[in-house]
Amino acid sequence: MNNKENINKRLQLTSSVKLAVVGLVLGGAGILTLFLTGWINQSVPIGTIILLAEAVLIGFGRWRWTLIVTEIMTLFIFIMGFIAPGLYDRLSHPAVISAFSGTWIQEIGLVIALVACGIAIKESKRF
């Protein structure tokens, strides 16, 4: 099987892919929490939309390229979260429960998705 056929091959729905979907949904829920409580000043919670679209892509599409795109986009959102102003304040002040919980849920979900997606990419090379 050549490289082009390998990247377009449908993947099995392994536990690492399922865990990546859970992480993406958690990350999206954290961003949505921050949006609904007014901590993110955007007209649309684009991070949530991107993460949920990625979850649908890898959950239902299951091509290897979707895992690679998901890994890159999730890493981008994770890094942008650290660049965004106020992250450290929201993580370190549990008195403001909406900001504290939303940020922690987002970051934990993104870490879970990044690790699980990386494992799924490595597993997909074996099949």
Biotite code that builds the C-alpha atoms (Angstrom):
import biotite.structure as struc

atoms = struc.array([
    struc.Atom([0.000, 0.000, 0.000], chain_id="A", res_id=1, res_name="MET", atom_name="CA", element="C"),
    struc.Atom([1.503, 3.332, -0.992], chain_id="A", res_id=2, res_name="ASN", atom_name="CA", element="C"),
    struc.Atom([1.521, 6.461, 1.170], chain_id="A", res_id=3, res_name="ASN", atom_name="CA", element="C"),
    struc.Atom([-1.527, 8.085, -0.490], chain_id="A", res_id=4, res_name="LYS", atom_name="CA", element="C"),
    struc.Atom([-3.664, 4.989, 0.045], chain_id="A", res_id=5, res_name="GLU", atom_name="CA", element="C"),
    struc.Atom([-2.522, 4.788, 3.671], chain_id="A", res_id=6, res_name="ASN", atom_name="CA", element="C"),
    struc.Atom([-3.568, 8.353, 4.519], chain_id="A", res_id=7, res_name="ILE", atom_name="CA", element="C"),
    struc.Atom([-7.049, 7.926, 2.977], chain_id="A", res_id=8, res_name="ASN", atom_name="CA", element="C"),
    struc.Atom([-7.714, 4.524, 4.575], chain_id="A", res_id=9, res_name="LYS", atom_name="CA", element="C"),
    struc.Atom([-10.589, 4.445, 7.065], chain_id="A", res_id=10, res_name="ARG", atom_name="CA", element="C"),
    struc.Atom([-9.483, 3.880, 10.624], chain_id="A", res_id=11, res_name="LEU", atom_name="CA", element="C"),
    struc.Atom([-10.938, 1.698, 13.303], chain_id="A", res_id=12, res_name="GLN", atom_name="CA", element="C"),
    struc.Atom([-12.796, 3.462, 16.098], chain_id="A", res_id=13, res_name="LEU", atom_name="CA", element="C"),
    struc.Atom([-10.223, 2.648, 18.776], chain_id="A", res_id=14, res_name="THR", atom_name="CA", element="C"),
    struc.Atom([-10.315, 3.709, 22.409], chain_id="A", res_id=15, res_name="SER", atom_name="CA", element="C"),
    struc.Atom([-7.753, 6.433, 21.686], chain_id="A", res_id=16, res_name="SER", atom_name="CA", element="C"),
    struc.Atom([-10.009, 7.936, 19.001], chain_id="A", res_id=17, res_name="VAL", atom_name="CA", element="C"),
    struc.Atom([-12.966, 7.792, 21.398], chain_id="A", res_id=18, res_name="LYS", atom_name="CA", element="C"),
    struc.Atom([-10.877, 9.458, 24.110], chain_id="A", res_id=19, res_name="LEU", atom_name="CA", element="C"),
    struc.Atom([-9.825, 12.171, 21.649], chain_id="A", res_id=20, res_name="ALA", atom_name="CA", element="C"),
    struc.Atom([-13.501, 12.844, 20.879], chain_id="A", res_id=21, res_name="VAL", atom_name="CA", element="C"),
    struc.Atom([-14.239, 13.116, 24.614], chain_id="A", res_id=22, res_name="VAL", atom_name="CA", element="C"),
    struc.Atom([-11.325, 15.523, 25.049], chain_id="A", res_id=23, res_name="GLY", atom_name="CA", element="C"),
    struc.Atom([-12.489, 17.682, 22.152], chain_id="A", res_id=24, res_name="LEU", atom_name="CA", element="C"),
    struc.Atom([-16.032, 17.838, 23.528], chain_id="A", res_id=25, res_name="VAL", atom_name="CA", element="C"),
    struc.Atom([-14.670, 18.748, 26.986], chain_id="A", res_id=26, res_name="LEU", atom_name="CA", element="C"),
    struc.Atom([-12.486, 21.469, 25.492], chain_id="A", res_id=27, res_name="GLY", atom_name="CA", element="C"),
    struc.Atom([-15.457, 22.831, 23.578], chain_id="A", res_id=28, res_name="GLY", atom_name="CA", element="C"),
    struc.Atom([-17.603, 22.758, 26.720], chain_id="A", res_id=29, res_name="ALA", atom_name="CA", element="C"),
    struc.Atom([-14.970, 24.730, 28.620], chain_id="A", res_id=30, res_name="GLY", atom_name="CA", element="C"),
    struc.Atom([-14.785, 27.385, 25.900], chain_id="A", res_id=31, res_name="ILE", atom_name="CA", element="C"),
    struc.Atom([-18.586, 27.528, 25.750], chain_id="A", res_id=32, res_name="LEU", atom_name="CA", element="C"),
    struc.Atom([-18.715, 28.018, 29.532], chain_id="A", res_id=33, res_name="THR", atom_name="CA", element="C"),
    struc.Atom([-16.317, 30.952, 29.251], chain_id="A", res_id=34, res_name="LEU", atom_name="CA", element="C"),
    struc.Atom([-18.350, 32.394, 26.366], chain_id="A", res_id=35, res_name="PHE", atom_name="CA", element="C"),
    struc.Atom([-21.727, 32.083, 28.110], chain_id="A", res_id=36, res_name="LEU", atom_name="CA", element="C"),
    struc.Atom([-20.437, 33.670, 31.311], chain_id="A", res_id=37, res_name="THR", atom_name="CA", element="C"),
    struc.Atom([-18.916, 36.628, 29.471], chain_id="A", res_id=38, res_name="GLY", atom_name="CA", element="C"),
    struc.Atom([-15.219, 35.815, 29.858], chain_id="A", res_id=39, res_name="TRP", atom_name="CA", element="C"),
    struc.Atom([-14.670, 35.531, 26.109], chain_id="A", res_id=40, res_name="ILE", atom_name="CA", element="C"),
    struc.Atom([-15.562, 38.638, 24.133], chain_id="A", res_id=41, res_name="ASN", atom_name="CA", element="C"),
    struc.Atom([-16.521, 37.200, 20.771], chain_id="A", res_id=42, res_name="GLN", atom_name="CA", element="C"),
    struc.Atom([-19.774, 37.248, 18.872], chain_id="A", res_id=43, res_name="SER", atom_name="CA", element="C"),
    struc.Atom([-19.527, 33.482, 18.227], chain_id="A", res_id=44, res_name="VAL", atom_name="CA", element="C"),
    struc.Atom([-17.572, 30.883, 20.258], chain_id="A", res_id=45, res_name="PRO", atom_name="CA", element="C"),
    struc.Atom([-15.426, 29.832, 17.298], chain_id="A", res_id=46, res_name="ILE", atom_name="CA", element="C"),
    struc.Atom([-13.188, 27.574, 19.432], chain_id="A", res_id=47, res_name="GLY", atom_name="CA", element="C"),
    struc.Atom([-16.183, 25.486, 20.442], chain_id="A", res_id=48, res_name="THR", atom_name="CA", element="C"),
    struc.Atom([-17.365, 25.191, 16.855], chain_id="A", res_id=49, res_name="ILE", atom_name="CA", element="C"),
    struc.Atom([-13.914, 24.118, 15.647], chain_id="A", res_id=50, res_name="ILE", atom_name="CA", element="C"),
    struc.Atom([-13.460, 21.534, 18.416], chain_id="A", res_id=51, res_name="LEU", atom_name="CA", element="C"),
    struc.Atom([-16.921, 20.023, 17.918], chain_id="A", res_id=52, res_name="LEU", atom_name="CA", element="C"),
    struc.Atom([-16.381, 19.886, 14.140], chain_id="A", res_id=53, res_name="ALA", atom_name="CA", element="C"),
    struc.Atom([-13.103, 18.055, 14.753], chain_id="A", res_id=54, res_name="GLU", atom_name="CA", element="C"),
    struc.Atom([-14.864, 15.620, 17.093], chain_id="A", res_id=55, res_name="ALA", atom_name="CA", element="C"),
    struc.Atom([-17.452, 14.853, 14.414], chain_id="A", res_id=56, res_name="VAL", atom_name="CA", element="C"),
    struc.Atom([-14.738, 14.458, 11.761], chain_id="A", res_id=57, res_name="LEU", atom_name="CA", element="C"),
    struc.Atom([-12.663, 11.930, 13.683], chain_id="A", res_id=58, res_name="ILE", atom_name="CA", element="C"),
    struc.Atom([-15.679, 10.206, 15.212], chain_id="A", res_id=59, res_name="GLY", atom_name="CA", element="C"),
    struc.Atom([-17.536, 9.623, 11.972], chain_id="A", res_id=60, res_name="PHE", atom_name="CA", element="C"),
    struc.Atom([-14.955, 10.134, 9.216], chain_id="A", res_id=61, res_name="GLY", atom_name="CA", element="C"),
    struc.Atom([-12.096, 8.191, 10.769], chain_id="A", res_id=62, res_name="ARG", atom_name="CA", element="C"),
    struc.Atom([-9.553, 8.826, 8.036], chain_id="A", res_id=63, res_name="TRP", atom_name="CA", element="C"),
    struc.Atom([-5.963, 9.221, 9.113], chain_id="A", res_id=64, res_name="ARG", atom_name="CA", element="C"),
    struc.Atom([-5.745, 12.750, 7.692], chain_id="A", res_id=65, res_name="TRP", atom_name="CA", element="C"),
    struc.Atom([-8.564, 13.864, 10.014], chain_id="A", res_id=66, res_name="THR", atom_name="CA", element="C"),
    struc.Atom([-6.452, 12.849, 13.010], chain_id="A", res_id=67, res_name="LEU", atom_name="CA", element="C"),
    struc.Atom([-3.504, 14.858, 11.722], chain_id="A", res_id=68, res_name="ILE", atom_name="CA", element="C"),
    struc.Atom([-5.629, 17.958, 11.051], chain_id="A", res_id=69, res_name="VAL", atom_name="CA", element="C"),
    struc.Atom([-7.279, 17.578, 14.464], chain_id="A", res_id=70, res_name="THR", atom_name="CA", element="C"),
    struc.Atom([-3.911, 17.342, 16.203], chain_id="A", res_id=71, res_name="GLU", atom_name="CA", element="C"),
    struc.Atom([-2.670, 20.512, 14.488], chain_id="A", res_id=72, res_name="ILE", atom_name="CA", element="C"),
    struc.Atom([-5.841, 22.538, 15.113], chain_id="A", res_id=73, res_name="MET", atom_name="CA", element="C"),
    struc.Atom([-6.136, 21.406, 18.737], chain_id="A", res_id=74, res_name="THR", atom_name="CA", element="C"),
    struc.Atom([-2.504, 22.322, 19.361], chain_id="A", res_id=75, res_name="LEU", atom_name="CA", element="C"),
    struc.Atom([-3.172, 25.736, 17.807], chain_id="A", res_id=76, res_name="PHE", atom_name="CA", element="C"),
    struc.Atom([-6.181, 26.348, 20.084], chain_id="A", res_id=77, res_name="ILE", atom_name="CA", element="C"),
    struc.Atom([-4.191, 25.120, 23.098], chain_id="A", res_id=78, res_name="PHE", atom_name="CA", element="C"),
    struc.Atom([-1.307, 27.513, 22.373], chain_id="A", res_id=79, res_name="ILE", atom_name="CA", element="C"),
    struc.Atom([-3.664, 30.419, 21.639], chain_id="A", res_id=80, res_name="MET", atom_name="CA", element="C"),
    struc.Atom([-5.308, 29.785, 25.010], chain_id="A", res_id=81, res_name="GLY", atom_name="CA", element="C"),
    struc.Atom([-1.998, 30.453, 26.713], chain_id="A", res_id=82, res_name="PHE", atom_name="CA", element="C"),
    struc.Atom([-1.407, 33.587, 24.655], chain_id="A", res_id=83, res_name="ILE", atom_name="CA", element="C"),
    struc.Atom([-4.881, 34.975, 25.414], chain_id="A", res_id=84, res_name="ALA", atom_name="CA", element="C"),
    struc.Atom([-4.907, 37.591, 28.144], chain_id="A", res_id=85, res_name="PRO", atom_name="CA", element="C"),
    struc.Atom([-6.206, 36.555, 31.550], chain_id="A", res_id=86, res_name="GLY", atom_name="CA", element="C"),
    struc.Atom([-5.557, 32.814, 31.349], chain_id="A", res_id=87, res_name="LEU", atom_name="CA", element="C"),
    struc.Atom([-3.365, 32.685, 34.417], chain_id="A", res_id=88, res_name="TYR", atom_name="CA", element="C"),
    struc.Atom([-5.787, 34.851, 36.398], chain_id="A", res_id=89, res_name="ASP", atom_name="CA", element="C"),
    struc.Atom([-8.688, 32.551, 35.535], chain_id="A", res_id=90, res_name="ARG", atom_name="CA", element="C"),
    struc.Atom([-6.664, 29.434, 36.430], chain_id="A", res_id=91, res_name="LEU", atom_name="CA", element="C"),
    struc.Atom([-5.455, 30.781, 39.758], chain_id="A", res_id=92, res_name="SER", atom_name="CA", element="C"),
    struc.Atom([-8.582, 32.446, 41.191], chain_id="A", res_id=93, res_name="HIS", atom_name="CA", element="C"),
    struc.Atom([-11.143, 29.805, 42.165], chain_id="A", res_id=94, res_name="PRO", atom_name="CA", element="C"),
    struc.Atom([-13.373, 32.492, 43.711], chain_id="A", res_id=95, res_name="ALA", atom_name="CA", element="C"),
    struc.Atom([-14.738, 33.267, 40.237], chain_id="A", res_id=96, res_name="VAL", atom_name="CA", element="C"),
    struc.Atom([-16.087, 29.773, 39.660], chain_id="A", res_id=97, res_name="ILE", atom_name="CA", element="C"),
    struc.Atom([-17.307, 30.270, 36.080], chain_id="A", res_id=98, res_name="SER", atom_name="CA", element="C"),
    struc.Atom([-13.932, 31.449, 34.792], chain_id="A", res_id=99, res_name="ALA", atom_name="CA", element="C"),
    struc.Atom([-11.999, 28.972, 36.933], chain_id="A", res_id=100, res_name="PHE", atom_name="CA", element="C"),
    struc.Atom([-14.026, 25.895, 35.987], chain_id="A", res_id=101, res_name="SER", atom_name="CA", element="C"),
    struc.Atom([-14.441, 26.847, 32.318], chain_id="A", res_id=102, res_name="GLY", atom_name="CA", element="C"),
    struc.Atom([-10.714, 27.376, 31.866], chain_id="A", res_id=103, res_name="THR", atom_name="CA", element="C"),
    struc.Atom([-9.751, 24.166, 33.659], chain_id="A", res_id=104, res_name="TRP", atom_name="CA", element="C"),
    struc.Atom([-12.307, 22.134, 31.690], chain_id="A", res_id=105, res_name="ILE", atom_name="CA", element="C"),
    struc.Atom([-10.994, 23.642, 28.451], chain_id="A", res_id=106, res_name="GLN", atom_name="CA", element="C"),
    struc.Atom([-7.330, 22.983, 29.225], chain_id="A", res_id=107, res_name="GLU", atom_name="CA", element="C"),
    struc.Atom([-7.880, 19.445, 30.563], chain_id="A", res_id=108, res_name="ILE", atom_name="CA", element="C"),
    struc.Atom([-10.025, 18.576, 27.533], chain_id="A", res_id=109, res_name="GLY", atom_name="CA", element="C"),
    struc.Atom([-7.426, 19.916, 25.118], chain_id="A", res_id=110, res_name="LEU", atom_name="CA", element="C"),
    struc.Atom([-4.597, 17.992, 26.808], chain_id="A", res_id=111, res_name="VAL", atom_name="CA", element="C"),
    struc.Atom([-6.658, 14.790, 26.707], chain_id="A", res_id=112, res_name="ILE", atom_name="CA", element="C"),
    struc.Atom([-7.441, 15.376, 23.021], chain_id="A", res_id=113, res_name="ALA", atom_name="CA", element="C"),
    struc.Atom([-3.811, 16.133, 22.128], chain_id="A", res_id=114, res_name="LEU", atom_name="CA", element="C"),
    struc.Atom([-2.432, 13.027, 23.844], chain_id="A", res_id=115, res_name="VAL", atom_name="CA", element="C"),
    struc.Atom([-5.188, 10.693, 22.621], chain_id="A", res_id=116, res_name="ALA", atom_name="CA", element="C"),
    struc.Atom([-4.978, 12.030, 19.069], chain_id="A", res_id=117, res_name="CYS", atom_name="CA", element="C"),
    struc.Atom([-1.210, 11.532, 19.055], chain_id="A", res_id=118, res_name="GLY", atom_name="CA", element="C"),
    struc.Atom([-1.669, 7.945, 20.196], chain_id="A", res_id=119, res_name="ILE", atom_name="CA", element="C"),
    struc.Atom([-4.375, 7.395, 17.574], chain_id="A", res_id=120, res_name="ALA", atom_name="CA", element="C"),
    struc.Atom([-2.064, 8.711, 14.838], chain_id="A", res_id=121, res_name="ILE", atom_name="CA", element="C"),
    struc.Atom([0.671, 6.339, 15.967], chain_id="A", res_id=122, res_name="LYS", atom_name="CA", element="C"),
    struc.Atom([-1.808, 3.423, 16.094], chain_id="A", res_id=123, res_name="GLU", atom_name="CA", element="C"),
    struc.Atom([-3.127, 4.244, 12.628], chain_id="A", res_id=124, res_name="SER", atom_name="CA", element="C"),
    struc.Atom([0.308, 3.634, 11.112], chain_id="A", res_id=125, res_name="LYS", atom_name="CA", element="C"),
    struc.Atom([0.100, -0.015, 12.166], chain_id="A", res_id=126, res_name="ARG", atom_name="CA", element="C"),
    struc.Atom([-3.133, -0.813, 10.326], chain_id="A", res_id=127, res_name="PHE", atom_name="CA", element="C"),
])
